[in-house]
Amino acid sequence: MFVTINLKNNNTIRSIEKNKNITLIVEGIKDKKGKDIITLDFQNNANSPCLFFVICSAQSKTQINAIANNIEDLLLKQLNIKKWKDEGRGSNWRLLDYVDIVIHILKAETRQHYQIEDLWGDTIIKKYKN
């Protein structure tokens, strides 16, 4: 069975590109033993902060930085994508902003405290195996 995709539709192209980017981001998190990985898909939400959040937990600030550096290296080397912003270096919550995709890497207790994945009840959430 073959599936035909109309590549003339910019939304379809953007969706395929974003899913490829998210797959690489999730691989980068798993490479450095990040846990409890989820994505929030905002593509169908009006007034959303971006198209996707990727959220994961880490055990320490060192692991947070290792995950962030790995994601940054993978996206730059494999897809030539540079981050727009990098916030929270050396803290319990690091944020990598790639404009359409924002990555949150938090210590487990910080994530539990802020529960950012619960702020948007009307979005699609996808969980990944550790």
MARVOMI-265163 format. One record per residue: residue number from 1; residue in one letter; chain; x, y, z of N, C-alpha, C in turn. Coordinates in pm, whole numbers, plus 50000, padded with zeros to 5 digits. Example, Ala and Ser with C-alpha at 12.3 -4.5 7.8 and 13.67 -1.06 7.14 Angstrom:
! residues 2
PT   sero   zadren   dokol    n.xx    n.yy    n.zz   ca.xx   ca.yy   ca.zz    c.xx    c.yy    c.zz
PT      1        A       A   51319   49431   50780   51230   49550   50780   51320   49670   50780
PT      2        S       A   51285   49775   50708   51367   49894   50714   51290   50003   50787
This chain:
! residues 130
PT   sero   zadren   dokol    n.xx    n.yy    n.zz   ca.xx   ca.yy   ca.zz    c.xx    c.yy    c.zz
PT      1        M       A   50085   49883   50000   50000   50000   50000   50089   50124   50000
PT      2        F       A   50055   50221   49917   50130   50344   49908   50044   50459   49957
PT      3        V       A   50108   50555   50021   50040   50675   50066   50093   50791   49984
PT      4        T       A   50004   50867   49926   50044   50983   49848   50035   51107   49935
PT      5        I       A   50142   51183   49936   50145   51307   50014   50161   51423   49916
PT      6        N       A   50076   51521   49929   50084   51640   49846   50192   51731   49903
PT      7        L       A   50313   51722   49848   50425   51801   49899   50417   51948   49859
PT      8        K       A   50319   51985   49780   50301   52125   49746   50238   52201   49862
PT      9        N       A   50181   52130   49954   50118   52191   50070   50227   52222   50172
PT     10        N       A   50252   52350   50199   50357   52389   50293   50337   52333   50432
PT     11        N       A   50212   52321   50476   50186   52266   50609   50229   52121   50618
PT     12        T       A   50210   52045   50511   50253   51905   50510   50405   51897   50516
PT     13        I       A   50473   51979   50439   50619   51980   50441   50670   52018   50579
PT     14        R       A   50614   52122   50637   50657   52166   50771   50633   52056   50873
PT     15        S       A   50520   51988   50864   50488   51882   50958   50588   51767   50947
PT     16        I       A   50623   51728   50824   50721   51621   50805   50856   51663   50861
PT     17        E       A   50898   51787   50835   51027   51837   50885   51028   51840   51037
PT     18        K       A   50922   51888   51097   50916   51898   51244   50919   51760   51308
PT     19        N       A   50849   51663   51250   50851   51528   51305   50990   51466   51295
PT     20        K       A   51061   51494   51188   51200   51448   51174   51287   51512   51282
PT     21        N       A   51268   51640   51305   51345   51710   51408   51315   51654   51547
PT     22        I       A   51188   51629   51575   51150   51575   51706   51209   51436   51725
PT     23        T       A   51207   51353   51623   51267   51220   51632   51414   51231   51669
PT     24        L       A   51486   51323   51609   51627   51342   51639   51647   51396   51780
PT     25        I       A   51561   51486   51824   51568   51541   51960   51546   51430   52062
PT     26        V       A   51445   51347   52040   51417   51236   52132   51535   51140   52137
PT     27        E       A   51595   51110   52022   51715   51025   52019   51828   51088   52101
PT     28        G       A   51845   51220   52088   51948   51291   52164   51926   51285   52313
PT     29        I       A   51801   51290   52355   51767   51279   52497   51796   51138   52546
PT     30        K       A   51752   51038   52471   51773   50899   52510   51922   50863   52515
PT     31        D       A   52001   50919   52423   52146   50893   52422   52211   50929   52554
PT     32        K       A   52158   51031   52620   52215   51078   52747   52128   51039   52866
PT     33        K       A   52045   50937   52847   51964   50876   52953   51859   50968   53014
PT     34        G       A   51806   51061   52935   51694   51142   52981   51571   51053   53000
PT     35        K       A   51484   51090   53090   51368   51008   53125   51237   51084   53103
PT     36        D       A   51129   51007   53103   50992   51062   53099   50976   51165   52987
PT     37        I       A   51012   51125   52867   51009   51214   52751   50866   51223   52696
PT     38        I       A   50821   51347   52676   50690   51369   52613   50702   51484   52513
PT     39        T       A   50609   51486   52419   50594   51602   52331   50452   51655   52346
PT     40        L       A   50439   51783   52340   50310   51850   52334   50299   51911   52195
PT     41        D       A   50195   51873   52124   50174   51917   51986   50073   52031   51986
PT     42        F       A   50122   52151   51956   50039   52271   51955   49994   52311   51815
PT     43        Q       A   50018   52229   51715   49993   52268   51576   49849   52311   51550
PT     44        N       A   49755   52253   51622   49614   52287   51600   49558   52382   51706
PT     45        N       A   49646   52440   51787   49604   52530   51893   49631   52675   51853
PT     46        A       A   49528   52756   51858   49547   52899   51831   49623   52962   51946
PT     47        N       A   49704   53060   51916   49779   53136   52017   49872   53051   52102
PT     48        S       A   49929   52948   52044   50022   52864   52119   50162   52925   52115
PT     49        P       A   50247   52890   52212   50381   52949   52219   50474   52903   52106
PT     50        C       A   50446   52788   52047   50527   52730   51940   50448   52613   51880
PT     51        L       A   50510   52534   51794   50441   52417   51739   50451   52296   51829
PT     52        F       A   50568   52279   51895   50589   52163   51982   50671   52201   52104
PT     53        F       A   50638   52139   52218   50727   52132   52333   50779   51990   52338
PT     54        V       A   50905   51974   52371   50961   51844   52406   51008   51860   52550
PT     55        I       A   50962   51772   52638   50993   51782   52781   51054   51651   52827
PT     56        C       A   51160   51661   52908   51219   51541   52966   51275   51572   53104
PT     57        S       A   51304   51466   53178   51362   51477   53312   51505   51427   53312
PT     58        A       A   51584   51486   53404   51723   51445   53423   51750   51434   53572
PT     59        Q       A   51857   51363   53607   51890   51339   53747   51974   51450   53810
PT     60        S       A   52047   51526   53728   52139   51626   53782   52158   51740   53682
PT     61        K       A   52220   51848   53729   52251   51960   53640   52351   51917   53533
PT     62        T       A   52442   51829   53570   52540   51778   53474   52469   51702   53362
PT     63        Q       A   52372   51619   53398   52297   51545   53296   52212   51639   53212
PT     64        I       A   52153   51740   53274   52075   51839   53199   52162   51901   53089
PT     65        N       A   52282   51943   53126   52372   52005   53030   52419   51907   52924
PT     66        A       A   52442   51781   52962   52484   51679   52864   52374   51656   52761
PT     67        I       A   52250   51648   52806   52136   51630   52715   52125   51750   52621
PT     68        A       A   52131   51870   52677   52118   51992   52596   52229   52000   52492
PT     69        N       A   52352   51973   52533   52465   51979   52439   52452   51874   52330
PT     70        N       A   52403   51755   52365   52386   51648   52267   52279   51685   52163
PT     71        I       A   52167   51738   52210   52061   51782   52118   52114   51890   52024
PT     72        E       A   52181   51987   52082   52235   52097   52002   52331   52045   51894
PT     73        D       A   52421   51955   51933   52517   51897   51837   52447   51818   51727
PT     74        L       A   52350   51735   51764   52278   51654   51665   52204   51740   51563
PT     75        L       A   52130   51839   51612   52052   51924   51521   52143   52006   51430
PT     76        L       A   52255   52052   51484   52346   52132   51403   52418   52046   51299
PT     77        K       A   52472   51933   51343   52552   51849   51253   52468   51774   51150
PT     78        Q       A   52351   51724   51191   52272   51642   51099   52171   51721   51016
PT     79        L       A   52120   51830   51072   52015   51905   51000   52050   52052   50978
PT     80        N       A   52167   52093   51026   52213   52232   51013   52112   52330   51074
PT     81        I       A   52057   52293   51189   51960   52378   51259   52028   52435   51384
PT     82        K       A   52024   52567   51395   52083   52635   51511   51972   52680   51605
PT     83        K       A   52001   52678   51733   51901   52723   51831   51892   52875   51827
PT     84        W       A   51775   52923   51867   51751   53066   51874   51788   53118   52012
PT     85        K       A   51748   53046   52117   51775   53086   52255   51816   52965   52337
PT     86        D       A   51893   52990   52441   51935   52887   52535   51929   52950   52673
PT     87        E       A   51836   52906   52754   51816   52964   52887   51839   52860   52996
PT     88        G       A   51890   52904   53110   51899   52819   53228   52024   52733   53239
PT     89        R       A   52132   52772   53173   52257   52695   53186   52296   52686   53333
PT     90        G       A   52327   52566   53378   52370   52546   53516   52257   52547   53618
PT     91        S       A   52132   52546   53571   52019   52547   53664   51944   52414   53657
PT     92        N       A   51835   52404   53731   51753   52283   53733   51656   52274   53616
PT     93        W       A   51653   52377   53530   51562   52381   53417   51632   52451   53301
PT     94        R       A   51660   52376   53198   51725   52432   53080   51626   52431   52965
PT     95        L       A   51624   52540   52892   51530   52555   52781   51610   52585   52654
PT     96        L       A   51586   52504   52551   51645   52527   52419   51531   52567   52326
PT     97        D       A   51540   52685   52270   51434   52738   52185   51479   52734   52039
PT     98        Y       A   51411   52651   51962   51434   52641   51818   51318   52703   51741
PT     99        V       A   51252   52800   51799   51139   52876   51747   51013   52789   51737
PT    100        D       A   51007   52695   51644   50889   52609   51631   50888   52495   51733
PT    101        I       A   51005   52458   51783   51017   52352   51882   51094   52407   52002
PT    102        V       A   51034   52396   52120   51100   52439   52243   51122   52316   52331
PT    103        I       A   51245   52298   52375   51284   52181   52452   51306   52222   52597
PT    104        H       A   51239   52151   52689   51253   52174   52832   51320   52052   52894
PT    105        I       A   51435   52073   52958   51508   51965   53025   51513   52004   53173
PT    106        L       A   51447   51926   53258   51433   51963   53398   51478   51850   53490
PT    107        K       A   51528   51889   53608   51547   51788   53713   51409   51736   53749
PT    108        A       A   51401   51610   53787   51271   51546   53811   51187   51623   53913
PT    109        E       A   51248   51668   54023   51171   51739   54125   51125   51877   54077
PT    110        T       A   51203   51941   53992   51163   52070   53935   51045   52050   53840
PT    111        R       A   51052   51946   53761   50942   51916   53669   50814   51885   53745
PT    112        Q       A   50827   51809   53852   50709   51775   53933   50650   51901   53996
PT    113        H       A   50734   51992   54038   50687   52115   54102   50609   52204   54004
PT    114        Y       A   50665   52226   53885   50603   52319   53789   50495   52255   53702
PT    115        Q       A   50505   52126   53676   50405   52052   53598   50365   52126   53469
PT    116        I       A   50465   52166   53392   50435   52246   53272   50352   52171   53169
PT    117        E       A   50362   52038   53169   50282   51963   53071   50133   51968   53101
PT    118        D       A   50096   52009   53223   49955   52018   53260   49894   52156   53231
PT    119        L       A   49974   52250   53183   49924   52385   53158   49834   52393   53036
PT    120        W       A   49849   52299   52944   49769   52299   52821   49689   52170   52814
PT    121        G       A   49566   52175   52858   49481   52056   52859   49423   52021   52723
PT    122        D       A   49433   52113   52629   49371   52092   52498   49472   52060   52389
PT    123        T       A   49587   52009   52427   49689   51975   52328   49712   51824   52322
PT    124        I       A   49772   51779   52215   49802   51637   52198   49934   51607   52267
PT    125        I       A   49933   51508   52356   50054   51469   52429   50096   51330   52383
PT    126        K       A   50223   51317   52350   50279   51188   52311   50389   51152   52410
PT    127        K       A   50381   51030   52465   50482   50982   52559   50575   50885   52489
PT    128        Y       A   50703   50890   52525   50804   50802   52466   50858   50708   52572
PT    129        K       A   50894   50588   52531   50953   50492   52624   51095   50535   52658
PT    130        N       A   51134   50511   52783   51270   50544   52827   51370   50450   52765
